[in-house]
């Protein structure tokens, strides 16, 4: 069944949480109130029943500081342990949000876990989800799982979504929020099912925000010079949705400040819009390195924008040292452009540039490994060999 048809019949689902309704313990960011007298009961309970240290229990107890009876948390812990959730995952979950201990077993825990098992999750998978996103089990999400399985297409993709609470993707109303935004991204932005999945996994904000915001994002992308028919349009949506217009303008201005013309900025962003997510400081440092140390001209950088996504200390600098050393020895492979050195995976780089030259430069492999790990011995080896 195609996703569009599935969206058409999803209205038969029972109503979801309205936008202004929080989950039972969604107020974790609210200002901490003075602890009532019975807060010590919660601390004691967390130490004795969950294995938390006194300091851990004190921090975690703010979510259950009104706890007066052990009945509900005892029931939750007993159910989780009997179901197969590991002790370490229970402890991690409680540390993240002890409020899960007050979630109702029969209304939330049991039906949610049963549904996840029904669609293909192992108990080990579910245990892991509980540990990283305990907030999810503060409400009953059974009615939404079939929808998200249809949209995402696999247990693996759904697992990624269930582990991310930001934006309350699963808690949002399907009818009022999720479905209209999905339809807009498909029909007005031309995103394929595969691209929709990528957006959901990378930028859930595009699904959970008000429609007015979602409609503004592609307009802003087009203002950057990226057409909806462009292959980079989906990446641009993801990048732009994660930041304010003021932040985007600041990043564009930074690119101009480090040496790119307005035309070059437009070309660079159209080729690699995710560059907008890189900090101005990191961008400036890498540009300075590429121009001064690696000897790249702006055209080479524009043609290879992936260079900005590479780590400076653990990738660009060590590989440039290898390139300089090979050049100093007159080896022909050194005539390649810098991007040819920076692009390969570490394994492929070693196979192509390190191992074939180890006989001519003894110690090259070890020195490259040391330099990539930030060890001064590796850098000194290259500097001594290049300038000797």
C-alpha positions in Angstrom: 0.0 0.0 0.0 1.4 3.4 -0.9 1.9 5.9 1.9 -0.6 8.4 0.4 -3.4 5.9 0.5 -2.5 4.9 4.0 -2.7 8.6 5.0 -6.2 8.7 3.5 -7.5 5.9 5.7 -5.7 6.7 8.9 -8.5 9.0 10.1 -10.2 5.9 11.6 -7.6 5.9 14.4 -8.8 7.1 17.7 -7.9 10.7 18.6 -4.3 11.3 19.7 -3.0 13.7 22.2 -3.9 17.3 21.4 -1.0 19.7 20.8 -1.5 21.5 24.1 -1.6 18.3 26.1 1.5 17.0 27.8 2.4 13.4 28.6 2.2 12.3 32.3 5.8 13.4 32.9 6.5 15.8 30.1 7.2 18.7 32.4 10.8 17.7 33.1 12.1 21.0 32.0 9.8 23.0 34.3 11.5 24.9 37.2 12.2 22.6 40.1 9.9 23.3 43.0 11.0 23.1 46.7 11.0 19.4 47.7 8.0 18.5 50.0 8.7 16.6 53.2 8.0 13.2 51.6 10.7 13.7 49.0 13.0 11.7 51.2 10.7 8.7 50.7 11.2 9.0 47.0 15.0 9.1 47.4 15.0 6.1 49.7 12.8 4.2 47.3 15.1 4.8 44.3 18.1 3.7 46.3 16.5 0.5 47.7 14.4 -0.6 44.7 16.4 0.7 41.7 20.0 0.5 42.9 20.7 4.2 42.5 23.4 5.9 44.6 22.2 8.5 47.1 23.4 11.4 44.7 21.7 9.8 41.7 18.5 9.2 43.7 18.4 12.8 44.9 18.6 14.1 41.3 16.1 11.6 40.0 13.6 12.1 42.8 12.5 15.5 41.5 10.2 13.6 39.1 8.5 11.6 41.8 9.0 13.8 44.8 5.2 13.5 45.6 5.4 9.8 45.9 3.8 8.5 49.0 3.2 4.9 48.3 5.4 2.2 46.7 2.4 0.5 45.1 2.5 2.0 41.6 6.4 2.0 41.1 6.5 -1.5 42.6 4.0 -2.7 40.0 5.9 -1.0 37.2 9.3 -2.5 38.3 7.8 -5.9 38.7 6.3 -5.8 35.3 9.4 -4.6 33.6 11.6 -7.2 35.2 9.1 -10.0 34.5 8.9 -8.9 30.9 12.6 -9.0 30.4 13.8 -5.4 30.6 17.4 -5.6 31.9 18.4 -4.1 35.3 20.9 -1.8 33.6 18.3 -0.5 31.2 15.8 0.0 34.0 18.4 1.9 36.0 19.4 4.1 33.0 15.7 4.8 32.3 15.1 5.8 35.9 18.1 8.1 35.9 16.8 9.8 32.8 13.3 10.1 34.1 12.1 8.4 37.2 8.5 9.4 36.3 8.3 6.2 34.3 7.8 4.4 37.6 4.4 6.1 37.9 3.3 5.1 34.4 0.3 2.7 34.6 1.1 -0.9 33.9 -2.2 -1.9 32.3 -2.9 1.3 30.5 0.6 2.1 29.2 3.4 -0.4 29.8 1.7 -3.7 28.9 -0.1 -2.6 25.7 2.8 -0.6 24.4 5.3 -3.4 24.8 2.9 -6.0 23.5 2.3 -3.8 20.3 6.0 -3.4 19.7 6.5 -7.1 20.0 3.6 -7.7 17.6 5.3 -5.6 14.9 8.6 -7.3 15.2 10.7 -5.8 18.1 12.6 -8.2 20.3 12.5 -7.7 24.0 16.2 -6.6 23.8 15.2 -3.9 21.3 12.4 -2.7 23.6 14.6 -2.7 26.6 17.1 -0.5 24.7 14.3 1.9 23.7 13.1 2.2 27.3 16.6 3.0 28.5 17.2 5.9 26.1 13.6 7.3 25.8 11.6 6.4 28.9 9.3 9.4 28.4 7.7 7.5 25.5 6.0 5.1 27.8 4.2 7.8 29.7 1.2 7.4 27.4 -0.5 4.7 25.3 0.9 4.9 21.7 -0.6 1.6 20.5 -2.9 3.2 18.0 0.0 4.9 16.2 2.4 2.1 15.7 0.8 0.7 12.5 0.8 4.1 11.0 4.5 4.7 11.6 5.4 1.2 10.5 3.6 1.9 7.2 5.4 5.2 6.8 8.9 4.1 7.9 8.8 0.7 6.3 10.9 -1.2 8.8 11.4 -2.0 12.5 14.9 -0.6 12.2 13.6 2.8 11.0 10.8 2.8 13.6 13.4 2.0 16.3 15.3 5.2 15.4 12.1 7.3 15.7 11.1 5.7 19.0 14.5 6.5 20.5 14.1 10.2 19.8 11.7 12.2 21.9 12.6 15.6 20.6 9.5 17.2 19.2 7.3 14.5 20.6 7.0 12.8 17.2 5.0 9.8 18.5 2.9 11.9 20.9 1.8 14.4 18.2 -1.7 14.2 16.8 -1.7 12.2 13.5 -4.8 13.9 12.1 -4.0 17.5 13.1 -0.2 17.6 12.8 1.6 14.7 11.3 -0.7 13.8 8.4 -1.0 17.4 7.1 2.8 17.9 7.2 3.5 14.6 5.5 1.0 15.4 2.8 2.6 18.8 2.3 6.1 17.4 2.0 4.9 14.8 -0.5 2.6 16.9 -2.6 4.2 20.3 -2.5 7.8 19.5 -2.0 7.9 16.3 -4.1 9.7 14.2 -1.5 9.8 10.5 -2.2 9.0 7.9 0.4 12.7 7.3 1.0 13.3 11.1 1.5 10.3 11.2 3.9 11.9 8.6 6.0 15.2 10.5 5.9 13.4 13.7 7.0 11.7 11.9 9.9 14.9 10.4 11.1 17.0 13.5 10.7 14.6 16.4 11.3 11.4 15.4 13.1 10.7 19.1 13.6 9.4 19.1 10.0 6.7 16.7 11.1 5.8 18.0 14.5 5.7 21.7 13.9 2.8 23.9 13.0 1.9 23.8 9.3 2.8 27.5 8.9 6.4 26.8 9.9 6.6 23.7 7.7 5.4 25.7 4.7 7.9 28.4 5.3 10.9 26.0 5.2 10.8 25.2 1.5 10.3 28.8 0.7 13.5 29.7 2.6 15.3 26.8 0.8 14.3 28.3 -2.5 15.6 31.7 -1.4 19.0 30.1 -1.0 18.9 29.2 -4.7 17.9 25.5 -4.3 15.0 24.5 -6.5 12.5 21.9 -5.4 13.6 19.7 -8.3 17.2 19.8 -7.1 18.8 16.6 -5.7 19.9 18.5 -2.7 16.5 19.9 -1.8 15.8 17.3 0.8 19.1 17.9 2.5 18.4 21.7 2.4 15.0 21.1 4.1 16.7 19.2 6.9 19.4 21.9 7.4 17.0 24.9 7.2 14.4 23.4 9.5 17.0 23.1 12.3 17.9 26.8 12.6 16.4 30.2 12.6 16.5 32.6 9.7 18.9 34.8 11.7 21.2 31.9 12.2 21.2 31.0 8.5 21.9 34.6 7.5 24.8 34.6 10.0 26.3 31.4 8.5 25.9 32.8 4.9 27.7 36.0 6.0 30.4 33.9 7.6 31.0 32.1 4.3 31.4 35.5 2.6 33.8 36.6 5.3 36.1 33.7 4.9 36.6 34.4 1.2 33.6 33.3 -0.9 31.7 35.7 -3.2 27.9 35.8 -3.1 27.8 33.7 -6.3 30.3 31.1 -4.8 28.2 31.0 -1.5 25.1 30.2 -3.5 26.9 27.5 -5.5 28.5 26.0 -2.4 25.2 25.8 -0.5 23.3 24.4 -3.5 25.8 21.6 -3.7 26.0 20.8 0.0 23.2 22.6 2.1 24.1 20.6 5.2 27.2 22.9 5.4 24.8 25.3 7.1 24.9 23.0 10.2 28.6 23.5 10.6 29.6 26.1 13.1 31.2 29.3 11.9 34.3 28.7 13.9 34.8 25.2 12.5 34.2 26.4 9.0 36.7 29.2 9.3 39.4 26.9 10.7 38.9 24.4 8.0 38.9 27.0 5.2 42.1 28.5 6.6 43.7 25.0 6.7 42.6 24.1 3.2 43.8 27.3 1.6 47.1 27.7 3.5 48.2 24.3 4.5 46.7 22.0 1.9 47.2 24.4 -0.9 43.6 24.2 -2.2 42.1 27.0 -4.3 38.5 28.1 -3.8 37.3 26.2 -6.9 38.7 22.9 -5.6 36.9 23.5 -2.3 33.6 24.4 -4.0 33.8 21.3 -6.1 34.5 19.2 -3.0 32.3 20.6 -0.2 32.6 17.4 1.7 36.0 18.6 2.9 34.2 20.8 5.4 32.5 17.8 6.9 35.8 16.0 7.6 37.4 16.2 11.0 40.3 18.6 11.0 42.6 17.0 13.6 41.8 13.4 12.9 41.5 13.4 9.1 42.4 16.5 7.2 45.7 17.3 9.0 47.1 13.7 9.1 46.2 13.1 5.4 47.8 16.3 4.4 51.0 15.3 6.3 51.0 12.0 4.3 50.5 13.9 1.1 53.4 16.3 1.9 55.7 13.5 2.8 54.9 11.6 -0.4 55.6 14.8 -2.4 58.9 15.3 -0.6 60.0 11.9 -1.7 58.9 12.5 -5.3 56.3 9.7 -5.3 53.9 10.1 -8.2 50.7 9.5 -6.2 51.4 12.8 -4.4 50.3 14.6 -7.6 46.7 13.9 -6.8 44.5 16.8 -5.7 44.0 17.0 -1.9 40.3 15.8 -2.1 41.6 12.5 -3.4 43.5 12.1 -0.1 40.6 13.3 2.1 37.7 11.4 0.5 38.5 7.7 1.1 37.5 5.9 4.2 40.3 5.3 6.6 40.7 1.6 5.5 40.8 2.5 1.9 43.2 5.4 2.5 45.6 3.0 4.2 45.4 0.5 1.4 45.9 3.1 -1.3 48.4 5.6 0.2 50.0 4.0 3.2 50.8 0.3 2.6 52.2 0.7 -1.0 54.7 3.3 0.3 55.6 1.6 3.6 58.7 0.1 2.0 60.0 3.5 0.8 59.1 5.2 4.1 59.5 2.8 7.0 57.3 3.7 9.9 54.7 5.5 7.7 51.8 3.3 8.9 52.5 3.8 12.6 53.1 7.5 12.2 49.8 8.0 10.3 47.9 6.1 13.0 49.5 8.2 15.7 48.9 11.4 13.9 45.2 10.5 13.3 44.9 9.8 17.1 46.4 13.2 17.9 49.7 11.8 19.2 52.5 14.2 18.9 54.9 11.4 18.0 53.1 10.9 14.7 53.2 14.6 13.8 56.9 14.8 14.7 57.7 11.8 12.4 56.1 13.6 9.4 57.7 17.0 10.2 61.2 15.4 10.6 60.8 13.3 7.5 59.5 16.1 5.3 62.1 18.6 6.2 65.1 16.3 6.7 
